[in-house]
């Protein structure tokens, strides 16, 4: 449906009320999500159970009527499909086998050998394409190569992506080779999501902000541009959102440099700055601080309206500046939506 509000915004249309969805909108802040995750047994089992993954994707749509649903999965499923060992430690997050040598790089599977592992994800997309309300846009996603590589090199999330930066300096050939493998596999992964029914895809570069200077160009901009160009060659009408989190001035011109239809903005920059510097060249998504979903009150309403007003003169998708946190109140999400829609 070309009249879906998010698709209209992604085409550059300025709407009187911006469409809304939230990063991590299917998550632990919702009691129904916690119940379904308990039913699945653990996080990875939930990701790979197509029926339950579709269920948790649908839960925030039923509760809130968001304008988009984003596939419930994880950016580290792709490294697992490439051959990395992946597990989750309760209370500590994901763990991966590490990759730091040419031999370990050579041991990864090829881009065409990932689909057996990822088949349940494609099935989740197919279920959602059937079951979502007609007015709701379905968003697929993947992690951007730099962010995925940083996990594969360190074996876990790190505060400064130090191990990835160290490998980049010590053995740039191996590091660049890993970026290339992830880039090529991401094209195949996202293309299969589109074939299964995703209408929009998003590239999450959660750690883009730690890349500086030429490294930002080489490892945030260029891989995104390669992925986007390949996807648009296969799927010419596919809208793509890019999220180079904490890029700062790197947000300026990012859409033009990569071919993205929209740039998602985190809350380390003000909406007024982003409207002046980024939205002038196209659609932006963002950027209310997720902390307001915890604290609520009049600050939530005021800051929500501030974001809406700042971006009112250009194409805008309302979202948080990062994912909603487990300690957020479901009632505050309702208040945010009412503030955006003027209820």
C-alpha positions in Angstrom: 0.0 0.0 0.0 1.7 3.2 -1.2 -0.5 5.3 1.0 1.0 3.9 4.2 2.2 6.9 6.2 5.7 5.7 6.7 6.1 4.9 3.0 4.9 8.4 2.3 7.4 10.0 4.7 10.2 7.9 3.2 9.2 9.2 -0.3 9.8 12.8 1.1 6.2 13.8 1.8 5.6 16.2 4.7 2.7 14.9 6.7 0.6 16.9 9.2 1.2 14.2 11.8 4.3 12.2 11.6 4.1 8.4 11.6 5.3 6.7 14.7 7.2 3.5 15.7 9.8 2.8 18.4 13.1 1.0 18.3 12.8 -2.1 20.5 9.1 -1.6 20.7 8.7 -5.4 21.1 10.6 -5.8 24.3 10.9 -6.4 28.0 9.0 -3.3 29.1 5.8 -5.1 27.9 4.3 -7.8 30.2 3.0 -9.7 27.2 6.5 -9.8 25.8 7.9 -11.2 29.0 5.3 -13.9 29.1 6.0 -14.9 25.5 9.8 -15.0 26.1 9.3 -17.2 29.1 7.2 -19.5 26.9 10.1 -19.6 24.4 12.6 -20.5 27.1 15.4 -18.1 26.2 16.1 -15.2 23.9 17.7 -17.1 21.0 14.9 -19.7 21.1 12.4 -16.8 20.8 14.3 -15.3 17.8 14.2 -18.7 15.9 10.6 -19.6 16.8 8.8 -18.0 13.9 5.4 -18.1 15.4 6.5 -16.6 18.8 8.8 -14.0 17.1 5.8 -12.9 15.0 3.7 -12.8 18.1 6.0 -10.4 20.0 6.4 -8.3 16.9 2.6 -7.9 16.8 2.1 -7.2 20.5 3.0 -3.5 20.4 0.9 -3.0 17.3 -2.1 -4.4 19.0 -1.5 -2.4 22.2 -0.5 1.0 20.6 -1.4 1.0 16.9 2.1 2.0 15.8 2.4 2.9 12.1 5.2 0.2 11.6 6.2 -3.1 13.0 9.9 -4.0 13.0 10.8 -7.7 12.7 11.8 -9.2 16.1 15.3 -10.7 15.7 18.8 -9.7 16.6 21.8 -8.3 14.7 24.0 -11.1 15.9 22.0 -13.8 14.1 23.9 -13.0 10.9 27.3 -13.7 12.5 25.9 -17.0 13.8 24.7 -17.8 10.3 28.3 -17.1 9.1 29.6 -19.7 11.5 30.3 -17.8 14.8 29.2 -19.4 18.0 26.5 -17.3 19.7 24.9 -17.5 23.1 23.4 -15.1 25.6 24.4 -14.8 29.3 21.5 -14.0 31.5 21.8 -10.4 32.7 25.0 -9.8 30.7 23.9 -10.0 27.1 25.4 -11.7 24.0 28.6 -13.6 23.7 30.3 -14.7 20.5 33.3 -16.7 19.6 36.0 -14.2 18.7 37.5 -13.5 15.3 41.0 -12.0 15.1 43.1 -14.0 12.6 43.2 -14.6 8.9 42.5 -18.3 9.5 39.4 -17.5 11.5 38.2 -15.1 8.8 38.8 -17.8 6.2 36.7 -20.2 8.2 33.5 -18.2 7.9 30.7 -19.5 5.7 30.0 -17.7 2.4 27.2 -15.3 1.8 25.1 -18.0 0.0 25.4 -20.4 2.9 23.7 -18.3 5.6 20.1 -19.0 4.6 19.5 -22.4 6.3 20.3 -20.8 9.7 18.2 -17.8 8.9 15.2 -19.5 7.4 13.1 -19.1 10.6 13.7 -15.3 10.4 12.3 -15.3 6.8 9.3 -17.3 8.0 8.7 -14.7 10.7 8.6 -12.0 8.0 6.1 -14.1 5.9 3.8 -14.5 8.9 3.9 -10.8 9.7 3.3 -9.9 6.1 0.0 -11.9 6.4 -1.1 -10.9 9.8 -0.2 -7.2 10.2 -3.0 -4.7 9.8 -3.1 -3.4 6.2 -2.1 0.1 7.3 1.0 -1.0 9.2 4.4 -1.0 7.5 6.7 -4.0 8.0 10.3 -3.1 8.6 13.2 -5.6 8.3 16.6 -4.9 9.5 20.3 -5.9 10.0 23.3 -4.6 11.8 25.7 -2.5 9.8 29.1 -4.1 9.1 31.2 -2.1 11.6 28.8 -2.7 14.5 28.5 -6.4 13.7 32.3 -6.7 13.2 32.9 -5.1 16.6 30.9 -7.8 18.3 32.6 -10.6 16.3 36.1 -9.4 17.1 35.5 -8.8 20.8 33.1 -11.6 21.4 30.8 -9.3 23.2 29.7 -5.6 23.4 32.4 -3.3 24.7 32.1 0.4 25.8 34.6 1.7 23.2 34.8 -1.0 20.6 38.5 -1.2 21.6 39.2 -4.7 20.3 37.8 -3.8 16.8 39.8 -0.6 16.7 42.9 -2.6 17.8 42.5 -5.2 15.0 41.8 -2.4 12.5 45.2 -0.9 13.4 47.2 -4.1 13.8 45.9 -6.1 10.8 43.9 -3.9 8.5 43.7 -6.6 5.8 41.9 -9.1 8.2 39.7 -6.3 9.5 38.7 -5.1 6.1 38.1 -8.6 4.9 35.7 -9.2 7.8 33.9 -6.0 6.9 33.6 -7.2 3.3 32.2 -10.6 4.3 29.6 -9.0 6.6 28.7 -6.5 3.9 28.1 -9.1 1.2 26.1 -11.4 3.6 24.0 -8.4 4.8 22.9 -7.8 1.2 21.7 -11.4 0.9 20.1 -11.4 4.3 18.1 -8.2 3.8 17.2 -9.2 0.2 15.6 -12.4 1.5 13.7 -10.3 4.1 12.3 -8.2 1.3 11.4 -11.2 -0.7 9.5 -12.6 2.3 7.5 -9.4 2.7 9.5 -6.6 4.4 8.5 -3.2 2.9 11.3 -1.2 4.4 14.7 -2.2 5.8 16.9 -0.5 8.3 20.7 -0.7 8.9 21.6 -0.3 12.6 25.2 1.0 13.0 24.9 1.3 16.8 28.6 2.0 17.3 29.2 4.3 14.3 30.1 7.1 16.7 33.4 5.6 17.6 34.7 5.8 14.1 36.4 9.0 13.3 37.7 10.8 10.2 38.6 8.5 7.3 37.6 5.4 9.3 34.0 6.7 9.4 34.1 7.1 5.7 35.7 3.7 5.1 33.8 1.6 7.6 30.5 3.3 8.2 29.7 5.2 4.9 31.2 2.9 2.2 29.7 -0.4 3.5 26.3 1.2 3.9 26.5 2.6 0.4 27.5 -0.8 -1.0 24.6 -2.5 0.8 22.1 0.1 -0.2 23.2 0.1 -3.9 23.0 -3.6 -4.1 19.6 -3.8 -2.5 18.2 -1.0 -4.7 19.5 -2.8 -7.8 17.5 -5.8 -6.8 14.5 -4.0 -5.3 14.3 -0.6 -7.0 11.4 0.7 -4.9 12.7 -0.4 -1.5 13.0 2.4 1.0 16.0 2.1 3.3 16.7 3.8 6.7 20.2 4.2 7.9 21.1 4.7 11.6 24.8 5.7 12.2 24.2 6.2 15.9 26.2 9.1 17.6 27.7 10.1 14.2 27.4 13.8 15.2 28.5 15.9 12.2 28.7 12.6 10.3 24.9 12.7 10.0 25.2 15.6 7.6 25.2 14.3 4.1 25.0 10.7 5.2 21.9 9.9 3.2 23.4 11.4 0.0 26.7 9.5 0.6 25.0 6.2 1.1 21.8 6.4 -0.9 19.6 5.9 2.2 16.1 7.3 2.0 16.1 8.3 5.6 18.6 8.9 8.4 17.7 7.9 11.9 19.0 10.4 14.5 20.0 9.6 18.0 19.3 11.9 20.9 22.9 13.1 21.4 22.0 15.9 18.9 19.0 18.3 19.2 16.1 18.0 16.9 16.6 21.6 16.0 20.1 20.9 14.9 19.1 17.8 12.9 16.2 19.7 11.2 18.7 22.4 10.1 21.6 20.2 9.1 20.1 16.9 8.1 16.4 17.1 7.3 17.1 19.8 4.7 18.1 17.0 2.4 15.4 14.4 3.1 13.6 12.3 5.6 14.8 12.0 9.2 13.7 9.6 11.9 13.9 10.4 15.6 14.8 11.5 18.2 13.1 11.6 21.6 15.4 10.5 24.4 14.4 7.0 25.7 14.7 8.3 29.3 11.4 10.0 28.9 9.7 6.6 28.6 10.9 6.0 32.1 10.4 9.3 33.8 7.1 10.4 32.0 5.2 13.4 33.3 5.1 16.8 31.7 8.7 16.6 30.5 7.7 13.7 28.3 4.8 15.6 26.7 6.8 18.8 26.2 9.9 17.1 24.7 7.7 14.9 22.4 6.0 18.1 21.1 9.4 19.7 20.7 10.6 16.9 18.4 7.4 17.0 16.4 7.6 20.8 16.1 11.3 20.9 15.2 10.8 18.5 12.3 7.3 19.7 11.2 8.6 21.4 8.0 10.1 18.3 6.4 9.6 14.6 6.1 9.8 12.9 9.5 9.2 9.6 11.2 8.8 10.0 14.9 10.9 7.6 17.0 13.2 7.5 20.0 16.9 8.3 19.7 17.6 4.7 20.7 15.7 1.7 21.9 13.2 1.8 24.6 14.6 0.4 27.8 13.2 -2.5 30.0 12.4 -0.1 32.8 10.1 2.1 30.7 6.5 2.4 31.6 3.9 1.1 29.0 1.7 4.0 30.0 4.4 6.5 29.0 4.3 5.1 25.5 0.6 5.9 25.4 1.3 9.4 26.5 4.0 9.9 23.9 1.7 8.7 21.1 -1.1 11.0 22.3 1.3 13.9 22.3 2.5 13.2 18.8 -1.0 12.7 17.4 -2.6 15.6 19.4 -5.1 13.3 21.2 
